[in-house]
Amino acid sequence: MEQNLIKKTVLLCETQPVTAEGVRALLAGCADLEYIGRTETLAGVSEIIRQQRPNVVLIDKSLGIHSVLEWLTYAKGTLPLQTEVIVWGVSITEAESLRFLQSGARGILRKTSDAETVIACIRAVSNGNSWMADSIFRDSGRQERYARSELTPREQQVMELVEQGMKNKEIARELGIRPGTVKIHLKHIFEKTGVRGRYGLALSVMRQRGETELANAS
């Protein structure tokens, strides 16, 4: 049966050789995943994608948030992408996670995650699903009690526009209301959902839509 198994290929863009060796050893124990190599640069990622079309690439956030975001935008517009992207780093905030996801990343992973979580993330993303560790949410315990039905229709509209990255003035213009009214709606949304801040709120929208699979990982 294993002879007929089609392995998903994984490329690593990582600045630390020891970390790369750990990922290589981890994937060596997976019958369905194949480590195809490492590059230290985003330019190297682009070249390998063109040549080998890996299923998944893990990109080190330490290359620079702006550099990674620019590369994601570039990749969507120019590369023959059949490759899904996971951004990983020692520390990733809600705001950073949202920007990466909105720019085209499929997975958000902390390097402090255990081996099972790393493998689960790679498998999920290689199958076209999105993934983000639940621990990236602040105060996630309160968010478990979030019921979307508690929001009014206008509050739901505001929340969805926040998820799209709109600022208060843009939301006001879109809905034909005052910026001050947007602030009031956001205050009510935060109170009802228990979510702290617009970034956490935007990520919660993705969660409620099922766009992002969440792992209970640290």
Backbone torsions as a table, in degrees:
resi	resn	phi	psi	omega
1	MET	NA	-38.8	-178.4
2	GLU	-64.9	-25.3	-179.8
3	GLN	-65.9	-27.1	-178.9
4	ASN	-92.3	-1.5	-177.6
5	LEU	-74.7	125.7	176.9
6	ILE	-90.3	116.3	-177.6
7	LYS	-80.0	142.4	172.4
8	LYS	-87.1	131.1	-175.7
9	THR	-92.5	143.0	-174.6
10	VAL	-127.6	126.5	175.8
11	LEU	-108.3	142.1	179.9
12	LEU	-116.6	127.4	172.0
13	CYS	-107.9	99.7	-168.2
14	GLU	-143.8	137.2	-177.0
15	THR	-87.6	-17.1	-175.8
16	GLN	-105.2	114.2	-178.6
17	PRO	-58.2	-37.9	-178.7
18	VAL	-65.6	-41.4	177.4
19	THR	-62.9	-42.9	179.1
20	ALA	-60.6	-41.5	-179.9
21	GLU	-65.1	-35.7	177.1
22	GLY	-64.2	-41.8	178.0
23	VAL	-65.7	-42.6	178.9
24	ARG	-58.9	-45.8	-179.6
25	ALA	-65.5	-37.4	179.5
26	LEU	-64.1	-45.9	-178.2
27	LEU	-71.6	-23.7	179.2
28	ALA	-62.6	-23.3	179.0
29	GLY	-90.5	6.6	-178.2
30	CYS	-110.5	119.7	-177.4
31	ALA	-68.5	-22.3	-174.4
32	ASP	-102.3	-0.8	-178.0
33	LEU	-127.0	141.8	-178.7
34	GLU	-130.6	122.4	176.7
35	TYR	-78.9	121.6	-175.9
36	ILE	-106.6	-3.0	176.4
37	GLY	142.2	-179.8	-176.4
38	ARG	-134.3	143.7	170.1
39	THR	-132.8	153.9	-178.9
40	GLU	-99.2	-4.0	-173.8
41	THR	-130.1	154.9	176.5
42	LEU	-69.9	-31.2	175.2
43	ALA	-63.2	-38.7	176.6
44	GLY	-63.6	-37.7	176.6
45	VAL	-60.0	-47.5	-179.2
46	SER	-57.8	-44.4	-177.9
47	GLU	-65.8	-43.9	-179.0
48	ILE	-68.7	-35.7	176.5
49	ILE	-60.8	-43.4	179.3
50	ARG	-62.6	-38.1	-174.7
51	GLN	-84.3	-41.3	-169.0
52	GLN	-116.6	-13.3	179.0
53	ARG	49.7	58.0	177.8
54	PRO	-63.2	154.0	178.9
55	ASN	-74.3	-35.7	-176.8
56	VAL	-139.2	142.1	170.3
57	VAL	-128.2	129.6	173.1
58	LEU	-94.5	123.2	-177.2
59	ILE	-113.0	129.2	-178.2
60	ASP	-73.7	120.8	179.1
61	LYS	-61.3	-24.7	-177.4
62	SER	-67.3	-8.3	173.0
63	LEU	-67.2	-14.5	178.6
64	GLY	117.3	126.7	-176.6
65	ILE	-58.0	-47.8	-177.6
66	HIS	-65.9	-38.4	179.1
67	SER	-64.1	-42.9	179.8
68	VAL	-66.9	-42.0	178.5
69	LEU	-63.1	-43.1	178.1
70	GLU	-63.0	-39.6	179.6
71	TRP	-66.2	-40.9	179.0
72	LEU	-60.1	-42.7	178.1
73	THR	-64.9	-43.9	177.9
74	TYR	-61.2	-43.4	-177.4
75	ALA	-62.3	-41.4	-179.9
76	LYS	-62.3	-33.6	-174.6
77	GLY	-91.5	-20.4	-171.0
78	THR	-128.2	-30.2	-175.6
79	LEU	-86.9	147.8	175.8
80	PRO	-77.2	70.8	-168.3
81	LEU	-74.8	111.6	162.5
82	GLN	-116.4	17.3	-175.5
83	THR	-108.0	129.0	176.6
84	GLU	-93.4	147.1	-173.1
85	VAL	-112.4	133.1	169.8
86	ILE	-113.9	128.3	173.5
87	VAL	-101.2	128.5	179.5
88	TRP	-133.6	153.8	-178.7
89	GLY	-166.0	168.1	179.6
90	VAL	-65.1	-39.7	179.3
91	SER	-136.9	128.2	178.5
92	ILE	-136.1	125.4	-177.8
93	THR	-88.5	169.8	175.5
94	GLU	-58.1	-46.4	-177.2
95	ALA	-61.3	-44.1	179.2
96	GLU	-64.8	-42.3	179.9
97	SER	-59.1	-44.9	-179.2
98	LEU	-62.1	-43.6	-179.1
99	ARG	-64.8	-40.5	178.6
100	PHE	-64.6	-44.8	-179.1
101	LEU	-65.0	-42.2	180.0
102	GLN	-67.6	-23.7	-179.7
103	SER	-88.6	-5.4	174.3
104	GLY	123.3	-5.7	176.8
105	ALA	-66.7	148.0	178.8
106	ARG	-101.4	-24.7	-176.4
107	GLY	-135.1	145.1	174.7
108	ILE	-125.9	123.3	-171.4
109	LEU	-140.1	139.1	174.1
110	ARG	-92.3	142.6	179.9
111	LYS	-69.3	-13.5	177.5
112	THR	-83.6	-1.1	179.8
113	SER	-66.6	152.0	178.2
114	ASP	-76.3	169.6	-174.7
115	ALA	-59.9	-41.1	-179.2
116	GLU	-61.7	-38.9	179.9
117	THR	-68.3	-41.3	178.6
118	VAL	-60.0	-46.7	-179.8
119	ILE	-65.1	-43.5	-180.0
120	ALA	-61.5	-39.6	178.8
121	CYS	-63.9	-48.1	-179.1
122	ILE	-61.4	-43.1	179.5
123	ARG	-63.7	-44.6	-179.8
124	ALA	-61.5	-47.0	-177.7
125	VAL	-68.1	-37.0	179.1
126	SER	-65.2	-21.4	177.9
127	ASN	-94.8	10.4	175.8
128	GLY	88.5	8.3	178.2
129	ASN	-94.8	164.2	175.8
130	SER	-102.3	156.9	-174.6
131	TRP	-148.6	136.9	171.4
132	MET	-153.2	135.7	-179.8
133	ALA	-65.5	135.5	-178.6
134	ASP	-61.5	-25.9	-177.5
135	SER	-67.3	-14.6	178.7
136	ILE	-70.1	-25.3	174.3
137	PHE	-72.7	134.4	170.1
138	ARG	-80.3	141.8	176.2
139	ASP	55.0	44.1	-174.1
140	SER	-64.3	-24.2	179.1
141	GLY	-61.4	-38.5	178.1
142	ARG	-70.2	-32.5	-178.2
143	GLN	-69.1	-22.7	178.1
144	GLU	-61.9	-24.0	-178.2
145	ARG	-90.5	4.0	-177.9
146	TYR	-66.8	122.5	175.8
147	ALA	-116.4	113.6	-177.1
148	ARG	-58.9	-29.9	-177.5
149	SER	-65.9	-15.0	179.5
150	GLU	-73.4	-18.3	-176.6
151	LEU	-84.1	147.1	174.3
152	THR	-75.7	162.6	178.1
153	PRO	-55.0	-40.6	179.5
154	ARG	-66.7	-40.0	178.7
155	GLU	-64.0	-36.8	177.0
156	GLN	-65.1	-39.1	177.6
157	GLN	-62.0	-46.7	179.9
158	VAL	-60.5	-43.7	-178.3
159	MET	-62.4	-42.2	-179.3
160	GLU	-68.3	-33.1	177.1
161	LEU	-72.3	-33.5	173.8
162	VAL	-61.9	-41.5	179.7
163	GLU	-61.2	-30.7	179.2
164	GLN	-78.1	-3.0	177.1
165	GLY	92.7	10.3	-178.6
166	MET	-75.4	144.2	173.6
167	LYS	-84.6	170.0	-176.0
168	ASN	-57.9	-42.2	-179.6
169	LYS	-65.1	-37.3	179.2
170	GLU	-68.9	-39.2	177.7
171	ILE	-64.5	-43.0	178.8
172	ALA	-59.2	-44.3	179.6
173	ARG	-65.6	-40.7	-179.5
174	GLU	-64.4	-38.9	-175.7
175	LEU	-97.0	-5.5	179.5
176	GLY	71.5	36.3	179.3
177	ILE	-129.2	174.1	-178.9
178	ARG	-82.5	149.6	176.0
179	PRO	-55.7	-36.4	178.3
180	GLY	-62.6	-34.3	177.9
181	THR	-68.8	-36.2	176.4
182	VAL	-60.8	-43.1	179.1
183	LYS	-60.2	-39.4	179.2
184	ILE	-65.7	-43.9	177.9
185	HIS	-60.7	-43.2	179.8
186	LEU	-63.0	-40.3	178.0
187	LYS	-58.7	-44.2	179.2
188	HIS	-66.9	-38.6	179.4
189	ILE	-64.2	-44.9	179.8
190	PHE	-62.0	-40.1	179.8
191	GLU	-65.1	-40.7	-176.8
192	LYS	-74.9	-36.8	-174.7
193	THR	-91.7	-23.4	-175.5
194	GLY	77.4	8.7	-179.8
195	VAL	-84.3	140.0	178.9
196	ARG	-100.1	113.5	172.5
197	GLY	87.0	158.6	-174.6
198	ARG	-70.7	-28.4	178.5
199	TYR	-68.8	-45.3	176.5
200	GLY	-61.7	-35.8	178.8
201	LEU	-65.5	-44.8	179.7
202	ALA	-62.5	-40.4	177.8
203	LEU	-66.7	-33.8	177.7
204	SER	-65.1	-35.4	176.8
205	VAL	-61.6	-45.2	177.7
206	MET	-59.4	-40.6	-179.6
207	ARG	-63.7	-46.2	-178.5
208	GLN	-64.2	-32.3	178.9
209	ARG	-78.5	-9.9	-177.8
210	GLY	78.6	16.0	-179.3
211	GLU	-76.6	-23.2	-176.3
212	THR	-128.7	116.7	175.6
213	GLU	-75.8	134.1	-176.5
214	LEU	-111.3	135.4	178.0
215	ALA	-106.8	138.1	176.6
216	ASN	-80.8	68.2	-176.2
217	ALA	-122.2	155.3	178.6
218	SER	-98.0	NA	NA
